[in-house]
Amino acid sequence: MFEQTFVDGTSKTKKPYTIVLSLLLQIGVICVLILIPLIYTQTLPSAQLRSMLVAPPPPPPPKKTPSVIRVGGQVAEANLIRKVTPVYPALAKSARVQGTVEFTAVISKEGNIENLQLVRGHPLLVQAAKEAVLQWKYRPTLLNSQPVTVITDIIVNFTLSQ
């Protein structure tokens, strides 16, 4: 019964041009499938095409005169004229809390603290540090002999040995 269903592997095709014809037909179908998207580009999103074909704009030129300059803590600390030591809060002292409070501040052209922002610190120590730092006075930072506004980091240390 199954003898008739098996194909003999030794027989060759009687029409060898059918293999070549089949191969050429398959290559033709693949080429058509590749060329159709290239021919009909108007169906693609135009915004996507423009973003790929247009160069991005050049970056803006650097500013010639800086309005605010970031200065490291050591440079700004050297220009400190008046430093008010913070009062250790009684609650923090009784709870034996110690540590540092860190601020970022803008020092004006006149040397006054402006825009004091807390970076980190223990909540029991922050208010005392803020009240003290707002009273600090700096020597104006000069750039080309002109006073400038600067940004600096301020660290206030609280230790129980105070």
Residue pairs with C-beta under 8 A, 6 or more apart in sequence:
13 19
37 44
41 49
66 143
66 148
67 149
68 106
68 148
68 149
68 150
68 151
69 141
69 143
69 148
69 149
69 150
69 151
70 150
70 151
70 152
71 107
71 141
71 150
71 151
71 152
72 152
72 153
73 152
73 153
73 154
73 155
75 141
75 152
76 107
76 138
76 141
76 150
76 152
76 153
76 154
79 111
79 138
79 139
79 140
79 141
80 136
80 137
80 138
80 139
81 111
81 137
81 138
81 139
82 135
82 136
82 137
83 136
84 132
84 133
84 135
84 136
85 132
86 125
86 128
86 129
86 131
86 132
86 133
86 156
86 158
87 128
87 131
87 132
88 128
88 158
88 162
89 124
89 125
89 127
89 128
91 124
92 98
92 122
92 124
92 125
92 128
92 158
93 160
95 124
96 160
97 122
97 124
97 125
97 158
98 158
98 159
98 160
99 121
99 122
99 125
99 157
99 158
100 121
100 155
100 156
100 157
100 158
101 118
101 120
101 121
101 122
101 125
101 126
101 129
101 130
101 155
101 156
101 158
102 118
102 119
102 120
102 121
102 153
102 154
102 155
102 156
103 116
103 117
103 118
103 119
103 129
103 130
103 133
103 153
103 154
103 155
103 156
104 116
104 117
104 119
104 151
104 152
104 153
104 154
105 113
105 114
105 115
105 116
105 117
105 133
105 151
105 152
105 153
105 154
106 113
106 114
106 115
106 149
106 150
106 151
107 113
107 114
107 138
107 141
107 149
107 150
107 151
107 152
108 114
108 149
109 140
109 147
109 148
109 149
110 140
110 147
111 137
111 138
111 139
111 140
112 137
112 138
113 133
113 134
113 136
113 138
116 130
116 133
116 134
116 154
118 126
118 130
119 153
121 129
121 156
122 158
125 156
125 158
128 158
129 156
129 158
132 156
133 154
133 156
136 154
140 147
140 148
141 147
141 148
141 150
142 148
